[in-house]
């Protein structure tokens, strides 16, 4: 959610020509049913600010911000100039004023939550397309300590110990792990 909050500030820069440091973002704990989550809030950074926060509460402005994220920022972050950014960097979500959050920021998560906030289906390609490379790196790095191999299980990749006693299936980080919330792709891999 911190990543989404930060990309909202970047979206305001794209859609409304506001500098990210003109807005302050934060999270507010809340419950939705039996799940604990967070609400994102945006506020003017300066006391008695310019009134950006009330403007952003308008549905049309909020849609404009989300559209800017899903158009311009997706193209920028998924582009070749940004290919080396694994989680976040100064060219995407990191800045001086969020330096305490740098370890928690991830542009892929930010874009995925923005898509959900806009009412779109969860895009999984940013994560699942990396699975072959990541599983191969893991197996090669730990081959002496943890002999294992990679198999495709349904649409997902799994790292399976060679003795068959344990396995890890790579999925999307926003997918729930609780059996009652798993989706069809997870269920297929589990079976």
Secondary structure, 3 states (H helix, E strand, C coil): CHHHHHHHHHHHHHHHCCCHHHEEEEEEEEEECCEEEEEEEEEECCCCCCCHHHHHCCHHHHHHHHHHHHHHHHHHHCCHHHCCCCCCCCCCCCCHHHHHHHHHCCHHHHHHHHHHHCCCCCCCHHHHCCHHHHHHHHHHHCCCCCCEEEEEECCEEEEEECCCCCEEEECCCCCCCCHHHCCHHHHHHHC
